[in-house]
Every structure is written in structure tokens, then in C-alpha cells.
Amino acid sequence: MSKLLTFLGASLGGSLGWWLGAGGGIMTAFVVSMLGTGIGMYAGRRIAGRLLD
């Protein structure tokens, strides 16, 4: 369950980051997407931790 939520968080965070950064060009979209992926992974792990405890 933890890995699934981490994957979903990374996917959603990366997509949202790309969408937010796309207006600034492809490099900005990439960087913001990577930040979104990291934040999404963190959030997914925290949610999984709270659900499984």
C-alpha cells in the first residue's frame, strides 16, 4: 500500500508540477515537475504511514 500511494503521489505531483511550469518553457516545466514529484512522494508516504498505523 505504501509503494502504491508513493507512486500515485509522485505521478500526480509531477503532472501538476509540469502543468504549473509549462508556461515558463520546457526547462522550467521539468524543474517544477521534479519538485512536484518529490513533494508528491513525500505526501504519499505520509498518507500511507497514517493509514497503516
Buried (B, 14 or more C-beta within 10 A) or exposed (E): EEEEBBEBBBBBBBBBBBEBBBEEEEEBBBBBBBBBBBBBBBBBBEBBEEEEE
